[in-house]
Amino acid sequence: MPTKPTRQLETFPNPRPERDYEISMECPEFTCVCPRTGQPDFATIRIRYVPDQLCIELKSLKLYLWSFRQEGAFHEDVINRILDDLAAACRPRAMTVVGDFNVRGGIHTVVTAEHKAR
């Protein structure tokens, strides 16, 4: 059965919740659609976080990121939405999401959003 995009993020228990450590992920095949032109935008998404009680399950992250492929979104909005969704799913001690978008119209855009637990 084919795998389908979904906004459902899965987590699993952090095997070492007593320790601060960083998890880094790089997703070089992110795509979304420009809401003005309808043309595809390509980016590498970099996620770094210090987990608390939960970690993000990687296959669900892949399917989550796929869900943006047909959606119109400005770079600034999509990176902040990804951060909000990931932080809500795993409630990390700290998290940073970076969207490094391919050059479009002669402009290279990098958007960085951060979350810190209160």
N, C-alpha and C positions, 0 to 999 in steps of 0.2 A: 504494500500500500504506500503511495507517495506521501511524503511529508508536506504539510501545509503551513504557511505562515500563521502565526498567532500572537496575540498581545499577552498571552498568559505566561508569566515568568515563574519558574519553579525554583525552589531553594532546597538546601539540605543543611543539617546541623554542622556548625563549625567544629572540626575535630580538635581544635586548640583554642577555645574561647578565652582562656586565661592569659593568652599571649597576644601582643600586637604584632601583626605581620601583614605584609602587603601582597595582594593578588593583582597581577597585571594581565590584561587581555588586549590583544590587537585584532581588529576585525577589518581587514583590508578590502572587503567586497561590499561595503554598504552602498546602497542606492536609494534615492528618493527622487521626487519630481519637482522641478521648479514651479511654484504656484503661478508665476507670471507668464512663463513661456511654454510650460508643459514638457520641456526638455529634461532628460535625466541628469541628475547630479550624482557624482561618484565621490566617495570619501573613504578614508581609513578612520575608524572609530577606535580610540584608545581609552580603556577603562582601567583605573587604578582604584583599589579600595582596601581599607582595613576592616575586615569583618568583625562583627560582634558575635551574635548567636547564630547567624545564618550566612550561608554562602550561595551565590548564584550558580545554578546548574547550567553548564555550557550549552547543551543542545537547545534548551529552552531559550537561552540568550540568542543563539543563531536564528531560531524561528521567529523570535520577537523582532530582531533587526530586519529580517526578511519582510516583515509586515509593513515596512515603510516604502517598499519598492514602487507601489502604485499610488502613493499618497503625495499630494502637493504640500510642501513644507519649506519655509525659509530656514536657512542653516541655523540661525540663532534659536529659533523655536524648537527645531527637531533635537538639538543637543540638550537643551534644557528639559524637554519632555523625556528624553532617554534617562537623564539624570534623575528626574523626579520619579519615574517608574521604577528604576533600579533601586533607588534609596527606599522607596515605599515597600518594595518586595523583601529586601534583606536588612533594612535598618542598620547600615554600617556605622562604624565609628567615624569614618571619613571616606569620601569618594570624590574622584575627579573624572569627568568625561571630556575627552577632547575629540572634536570633529575636524579632521584635516582634509578639506575638500579639494578636489582637483581644480586646476586652473580653469576658469570660465570667463570669457570676455577679457582675457589678459589679467585677471585678478585671482590671486591665490588667497583663500580664506581659511583661517583656523579659528574655531570657536572653542573656548574652554569654560566649563561650568563646574563649580565645586559645591560639595555638601559637607557640613561638619555636624556631628551629633551635638545636641544641646545638653 
